[in-house]
């Protein structure tokens, strides 16, 4: 029987189907979409990808990354962006938002437009979904690695930056800034997800912003005032308000492992999203790199500014999932949600991505017990695999 190259059959794996793992099923992808989940061996016509007993998961989605493999999104050329997209599948990432930060509002707009144009190009690799604008409407008192001088107030005349992106996209803002409610409402009107971060907001300020449409908290506990039991703030609101999802950088440096476990107990499991906050240094040796226009230095895998502030990470998303499981003891299905269905739901693309089901995008990540990536499939095309993972 001749094989149909438009059909990919993933066999021999453990399919992660929501809350359960199926060990006796094959996954059939046709013309880039999931066609069916069938009894093993039932469908024989197509290209067969043997998962060799590994987990077969929905594709991983990273909604907060500044780059990797020596490439920074702000400073990159279109050719470098394409090269990064080709490399990211080695970490299990099938789709991502490109973060713009650390430069002036005008420069953020230029970078966002460049990335939006790159999004529309066909690349055999991870799909760029859109852009995450980290700023410039942030609190300089919680600038983190972002220079305080590029942070500016928001007013109605500042919407030009928002014209540079379209959904799916996100923007991080400080909920306590002047006119924050108007900004959150404008983002909601445009379909851009409003996120809180780089902030000293009180609990009530965050709650008010959530009532206006704030959906998410960027890198929880980092670049924000610390949690205090008598002065509830943005961190407390992030844990208490069910309508807010939260980002965790599970590298063991940005958030201590016991605190990651605390968040896992405090938040609903569908409201935790693992991100890398990766810089150009991810996947690279220690040395000197850039984050936007910020010089950073990596020593022992930790990225810092010349002033000593943490500056993004060198984390990969598969390592984030592995660390999250180690820190929390959660099962593989719950951990995978944090990089699949949860980010897809936040971005409003959960009708296409984040689950393995008929008519969903054929984005698949195959990994072993230690979260080593065996193969990555984007839109039904195997764009990365180890030598041990074979096509038949």
N, C-alpha and C positions, 0 to 999 in steps of 0.2 A: 504494500500500500504506500503510495507516495505521500511525502510529508508536506503539509501546508505551512509555509514559513510565516503566515499571518497568525498562526495558532501556536501558543506556547503552553506546554503542559509541565507544571511543576509537580514532581512526584517524590515519594520517599521522604517527606518531611513531616514535621509536627505543625499543623496549621493553627495559628492563633486566631480564633473566631470569637471575638468579644471576651466573654468570661471563661471560655473553655478552650481546650486544645484537642484538636482532632488528629488522631494518629493513623487513620485508615482512609484518608481522602486525598484526591488529587485536585489541584487548582488549574482551571483552564482559562487562559487569557486569549482573547481574539480581537484583532484590530485595536490593540491598546487598552481594551476594557476587560474586566473580569466577566467571563461568560457564564461559568458554572463552577460549583464545587461538587465533585462526583466521587463515586466509589473508586478506589485505587485500581488502575488498569482499565477502566471502562472506556476511556477515550484514548485512541492510539495514533490518530492522525494529527501530526504537528511536530514541532521541535520540542524535545523532551529535556527538561533541566532537572537533574537528580539532586535533591537537597541533602542526600546522604545522612538522613536522620536528624538534621538540624531543624531549628524553629523556622517557620515561614510566617512572617509578620507583615502587616501593612507597612508601607514605606515610612521611614522616619522623616519627620518634618522639624526643621530648626527655625524658629521664628526670631531668633536674636543671635546673629553672627556678623562679625565685622570682616571676616575673611579667613583664610587658612593657606597653608602650603606656600608661604612667602608672599601672598597676594592680599592686599587691603582694598576693600571695595571703593573707598573714597579716592585712593591714589591710583587705581588700576586703569588699564586700557581695556577696550572691548576684547582684545585678544587674550588678555590675562584673565578677564572674567570667564570667558569660554573655557580656558584651561582649568580654572578652578572648578567650574561645573563638571568637567570631566574627571576631576580627582575626588570630589566629595563622595561619590558612591562607595569609595573604599571605606568610608566611615558609616555606611548605612543610610546616608541622607539621600532621599529621593526628591525633596522639595525644600525650599527655604525662603526666608525674607532676608534681603541684604540690608544691613544696618548702616546708616549714615550718621556720623557723630564727630564732634571734636573740631569742627570748622565753623566759619561764620554762616549766618542765615543764607546769604547769597551763594556761598560755596556749597551749602547743603542742597540748595535748589539745583545747582549745576550737576552735582553728583547724582541726585535723584533722577534727573532727566536722563543722564547717561545710563543709569541702571534700568530705567523704564524702557529705554530703547533696546538695551541688551536682552531684556526679558522676552522680547518678541522674536529673537533669533532662535533658530532651531539648533540645538546642541545635543550631542549624544552623551547625556550625563544628567546631573541633578537639575530639576526645573526651578528657575527663579520665579517665585510667585509674585513678588512685588518688593516693596521697600518698607523698612522700619526707620522712621525719623526719630532719633534719640535726641530730642531738643528741637529748637533752641530755647523753648519756654520752660526753663528749669530754675531751681533755686540755687544761686551761686554758693550758698552756705553748705550745700551737699553736692558739690560738683564732681566728686570722685576723680576720675582721670581726665574728665573733660575740662578744658580751661574755662574758668569762670567768665573771662572777658567775651566769650562767644555766646553767652546766655543773655537773652534780651526779653523785655516785656512783650506781652501780646495785646494787640488792639485790632479793631475791625479792618484796619488797613494792612494787616500782616498776613492776610490769607493767600498772598501770592505763592508762598512756599507750598501750600496745600494743593495748588494747581499743578504742581510738578509730579504728583503721584495719583494713582487711582487704585481702587480695591482689587485684590486684597492688599491692605497696607495697614500699618500701625503708626502711632505717634506717642512717644513718652513725654509727659508734661508734669509739672509740679502742681497738684490740685490747689495749693494755697496762693498761687500767683494772682495778681489782679486780672480780672476778666476770665478766670479759669472756666467758669460756668458757660460763658459764651463760646469759648474755644471747644469745650467738650461737646456742646450742642452742634457746633459747626462740623466737627469731625463726624458726629453721628449722622448728620444730614448728608454728608458726602460718602458714607459707608466706610470711613476709616476708623479703625478700632482705637479708642482712647485708652491710654495706659498711664498709670501713676508711677512716678519715680523721680530720683534726684530731688528729694523732698523732705521738708520738715512739717508736713501737714498734720493737723490734729485729726482725731477720729471723726469729729463732726464734719470737718472740711472734706474728708474723703467720702463720708456717707452722702453729703450733699452732692458731690461730684458724681457719685454712683447713681444718684437719683436723676441726674442729667444725662447719664449715658456712659460714664467711666466703666470699663469692663475688666480691667486687668492691671496687675502690679508688676512692674519691671524689676528684675533681679532682687527679689525680696531680701531685706535686711542690709543690702549694699547700697551705698549712696543715699541713705535716709537716716533720720534720727532713730536712735535705738529704742527698743521696746522698754517701756517703764510701766510698772503696775499701778501707779497713781496718776499717770499722764498718758492716757491711751492716744496713740498716734496712728500714722499710716500703716505701720507694721501690725498693730492690733487690729485695725480695720481690715487689713488683708486677710487675717486669720478668721475674723468673726463674720464678715459679710459674705454670704454664700454666693451672691451675684458676681463677686470678683474672683477671677482665676489668678494664680500667682506663678511667677517664674522662679525656678531654683537653678543655681549653678552648682551642680553636684560634683565639684572637683576636690572637696575636702579642705579648700583654702578660703573660698568666699563665704561658705556657711559650714560651720563645724558639723560633723556627722550626727551628733545627738540632736542638734537643732533641725537638721533635715528630717530626722525621725519624728520630732515634735510636730513639724508642719504636716507630715504624712498622717499623724493622728488627729490633728486639728481641722484640716481641710477635707472637704469631700474629694473623693478620689478622681472625680471628673473635673476638678478645678486646679490640679497641679500640672504644670508644664515644665519639663526639663529643657533647658537651653544650654548652649555652649558659651555664649558671649565671646566666641573665639576671635582672636586676632590673627594677623598674618603669621604669627609665630606658631600657631597650631600645626602639628605635623612636621615641625622643623626643629633643628637643634637649638640649644641655648645660644643667645646672641642678641644683637641689636636689630630692632624692627620699628615700624611706624604704625600708629593707630590714628587714621586720618592724617593730621599734620603733627601729631604728638610723637615724640621719640620715646620708645619704651625699651627696656632691657629685660631679657629673660634669663633667670638663673634658677637652676634646679626645677625648671618647668613652670616657674611663677613669673608672670609679667608685671613689671612695675614702671611707674614714671620716674624721672630723675628725683622727684620729691618723695618717692617711696610709696605712693598710692598704688593699690592694685589696679591694673590696666587691662581689663578683659582677661582672657584666659588662654591656655593652650589645650583646652579640653576638646575632645571629639564626642559626638553624640552617642556613639556606641559605648564609650567609656562612661558617659554620664548615666546611662541606663544601668550599666554594671555597678557603678558606685551607689546608685540609688537603691538597688536591690540589697547591696551589702550594708548600707547605712540603716535601712528600714526593715529588712527581712520580708519585704513584700514579694508576692508571687510574680511570675513573669508576665502574666496577663495584665495585672495592674500597672506594672512598671512600663510596659509597652504603651499603654493608654497615654502616658505622659508625654510621648513623642509621636503619637499618631492621632487618635480620635480627639484628644483634648485640644491640641493646637488647631486641628482642622475645624472643630466647632467654634473656637474663638474667632477664626478668620472667616467663618461663614461658608466654608467649602466642604462641610461634612457630608454634602450630598454627592461629592466626587472623590474625596480622599479621607483616609483615616481608618477605613474598615475594609475587610475582605468580604465582598458581597457582589452579587450580579449587578452589572452596569456601573460599578465603581471603577475609577482609574486603575489600570494594571500596574500599580507601583508597589513593589514588594522588596522587603529586606529579609535575607536569610542569614541566620547567625547561630553560633553554637552556645553551649552552656556558659561560656566565659565571655559572651558577647563579641567574640571575634567574627567579623563579617565574612561569610562564605560567598555570597553573591548578592547583587543588587539589580533590581529590574525597574525600569522607568517606562511607563506607557507600553508595557509588554515586550520591551527590548532589554535583554541582559547586558547592562552597561559596565558591569564589573563582576569578576569572580576570581576565586583562588584556584590554583591548579587542581585542587582536590574536588572541585565542583565542576562537573562535566555536562556538556550537551550531548545528546544522543541523536 
